[in-house]
Amino acid sequence: MPDQSASSKHIVITGGTSGVGLETARLMVAAGGDVFIVGSDPEKGNRAERALNETAGADGHATFLGADLASLEEVRELAETIGQRVDRVDVLINNAGIITTERVQTVDGFERTFAVNYLAPFALTNALLPLLRASAPSRVLSLTAAVEPIGRLPFKDLQREHHFGGLRAYSQSKKALAMYTLELARRERDSGSGVNANVIDPFLVRTDLTSAKDVPLLFKLARPLMIRPARAARWVARAALDEKLSRTTGRHFMLGHRVPNPPGSRSRSRSRSRSRSRASRLWDASTDLTTRPETSRA
């Protein structure tokens, strides 16, 4: 945990009621932060809120906000609720994620993994940009995973109607999240807004997500290699609070360290996540999907 204080900072953490999100929230409230933890289970969320406030620092406070990130309507309502409660957001941590072995469609017609892991943070972050710009320099952190490098984006089948697989859909969603976050960093840097965006890859973490019975076999085999949520949370907290990183943007952190430039490239991250043309194409496709819910999701 960095020495810097979170006092007077407004922090939003999706998936903040368990795992890495909860452990990160614990560090933030202990450092004096005003933390919104987002989750879909009210009972679990209220329990997490009470536990966090029992150990909060002098100025720290946790507030549970319920939202099902599989629903774009609830994502929009979440952004509106945050806007009604605070006039700025200092740190947004896109941590929520799911993985499943079966293809499930959301109320909006999206493949659920793609909807929760990528379209929700895309829509929420863009909706909160005015609040993030109001507290510049502010930070957007998106958590990916060790499988992100193998992710592929078939633009003609983003909803995986024809080639679904749990690991395939999960790695695709994390690839999309990384590409969006790095493109966001470029656009905000070019505009001079002061909003910084970085990708955090804690590798493999032993959470409810990776420990569920129906996760792909790879995660079950990798369980002995997984780290504890509290350790990953320290890396996230450092990226969120360390003043030395207050102007750092467009970077990819893995296991708490910045990923070096690929050989022969000026890029500071995985090259496919750095493709501007593909990132712009993904951004346009995502804007269309999240702003025109009545259209086909195929």
N, C-alpha and C positions, 0 to 999 in steps of 0.2 A: 504493500500500500504506500503510495507516495505521501510525502509529508504535507502536501498542500491541503488546505481546507476546502470543504464544499459549502461552507457557510454562505447563505444568500443565493445559492445556485438552485435553479429549478431543473430537475432531472426527470426524464421520462424513460422508463425501462419496460419494453414489451416482454412478455413471458417472465414477469418479475415476481411471480408467486412461488417459484421453485427453481432448483438447479442453479445454473450460473447467474441467472437474472436475480434470484433471491439473494444469493451470496454477494452479488455486486451491490444490490440495494442495501444490504446490511453494512457494507463498508461506507456507502454514501451517507446514510443517515448517521452513522457513528462519527463521520467527519463534518456533520452539521448541515447536510443537504436536505432540501425539500423535494422528496422523491415521490413520483407517481408510479406505482407498480400496476401494470396492466395484465389482466388474465381473464379467462372465460368462465371460471368457476367461482361464484360469489362466496361460497363457504370457505374454500381454500384461500381466496383472496383476503377475506376479512380476518382469517386466522393469521395469515402472513403479516397483514397490517398491524395487528395487535402485537405480534412478536417483535417486529421491527421497532415499533415505538417504545417498547419496554427497554430496548438497548440503544436508543437514539442518543446522539450527542446533545449538547446544550441547545443548539439551534435546529437539530435534525428532526425531521418528521416524515412519515410515510403515509400515503393515501392510496387506497385501492380503487382502481377504475375498472369496471367490468366491461368487456367487449369481446365478441367473438370475431376474431380476425379473418374468419372464413366468409364474413359478410361485409361487402363494401359499404353498405348502409351503416353498419355498426362502426366501421373504421372512420367514416365521415363524422358520425356522432361523437366518437371519441375525440377527434381533433377539435370539434366544436366545444366539447366539455372542457378540454384543456384550455382553450382560448377564453372561455368564460371565467376560469379560475386564476389564470396568470396572464401577465402582459408580455412575457418573454419566456423562451426556453433556452437554457444554457447548454444542456447536453441531451441528445436523443440517442438511446441505445436500442437498435433493432436486434433483439435477441430471440424473440419467439420463433419456434419452429416445430414442425411435426414430421414424422416419417411413417409410412404405412406400406403394407405389401399388396393392398388392393386399391384399385382406382375408384375414388369416390368423388362425386360431383357436388359442388356447393350450390346454395340457393341462387347464385348468380350464373351458374352454368360453367364454372371453372373446375379444373382438376384441383382437388383440395390442397395437395402439397404445394403446387405452384401458387395457389391463391394465398395461403397462410404465410409461406416462407418468402415469397417475393412480391406478389401484387399488393398485399397489405402494407408492407414497409414502404413500397414505392408510393402508394396513395397517401399514407400517413405522413411520411417525410415531406412530400410536396405540399400537403395541406398545412404543415407546421412551419414551412419555410419563413413566412412573415414573422413568426415568433422567434425563430432561430436567428434571423437577420437583426431582430431588435436587440439581441444580447451579444452581438458580435464583439470579439471572436468567440463563436460558439462551435460546438462539435457534434457531428453525426458519426456514430460508430455502428457498423453492421457486422454481426458475427456470422462467419461462414463455417466451414468444416474441412477436415482433412481430405474429403472426397471432392471438394470443389474443383480441383484441376482436371478431373475426369469428366466433369459436366459438359454436356453438349446442348446447343440451342437450335433445334430444328424449327425454324420460323414458320414452316407450314404445318407444324404439329406441336405447338407449344403446350397444348392441353393433353398431349400424350394419349390421343384417342386410338392410335394405331400401334404404338410401340411402348406400352406401359411396363414399368418395372419399378419396385419400390426404391431401389438404390439409384436407378436411372433418373427417376423423377426428383429424388432428393438432391442428387448432385447437380441436376439441371437448375433447380431452384436456387441453390447456393452460388452457382456460376452466374446466374442472372443477377442475384443480389450484389455480388462483387462488381460486376460490370456496371450496374446502375450507380453504385456508391462512388466508384472511381470517375464515372462520367459526371456525377453530381459535383464532385470535387473540382473537376475541370471547369464546369460551367460557372460555379460560384466563384472560383478564383478569377476567371476571366471577367466576371461582372464586378469584382472587388467588394463583394458583399460581406466578407469576413466569416462566412460559414465554411468550416473545415470538415471534410469527410474522409474517413479512413476505414479500412477493412481489418477486422480482427479474426484471426484463425487460431483458436485454442487447441487445434488438432482433434483429439478424441477425448470427450469428457463423460464420466460415468454419471449420467442423469437418468431421470425417468424415461426420457426420450430414447436413449440408447440401450436401456435395460428392459424395455417392454418385450413381451413374449412374441409379438408379431413383427419385430424389426427384421430387416434382411440379415441373412446368415453372416455377412461380413462383419456386422457390428457385434454379433455374439462371439465370433472368433477373436475380435480385437479387444474384447472386454479387459483382458489382463493388462493391456497397454494403456488403458484409459486413465486419465488423471482425475483428481477430485474437483468438484465445482469451485471450492474455495480457492484453489490455486489459479484456475482460469480467471476467477473474479478479480484477483489481484492485478492481473495483466489488463483486464478491461478498465478497472478503476484508475490505473496509471495512465492509460490512454485518454481517460475522461478528465483527469484532474491535474496531471503533471504540467506545471507552467512551462517547462522546457518544450512541451509539445503543443503549446497553445496556437502556434501558427503552422503546425505540421498538417499537411493535407495531401490527399491522393496517394497515400501510402498503404502498404499491405503488411500487417504485423502477424507473425506466426510464432507461437510459443513465447510471446512477449517481446520478440525482436523484429525489427524491420527487415523485410525480405530484400536482399540485395538485387541490384540490376541484373537481368538476364545477360549472359555473355553476348557481346556485340550489339547491345541495345541500350538506349537511354532510359528505358522503362525501369520503374522501381517496383514493379509487380509482375505477376504472371502475364506473359505476353498476350494470351488470348483474352484475358480480362481487360487488357489495355487497348484493344482494337477500337479506335474511335468510330469507324464506320459501322461495326457491329453493335457497339454501344448505342449509337444514335438510332440505329434501326430498332433495337430493343426498346429504347425510350419511346419512340413513336408508336410502336406496337402496344406498349404498356399504357400509354396515354389513351389510345383508342379503346383498349379493353376496360379501363377504369372510369372513363368518362362517358361511355355509351353502353350502359348495361343492357340495353334492349337488343343489342346486336348479337350475332352468332359468335360463340367462343371458339369455334373450330380453328 
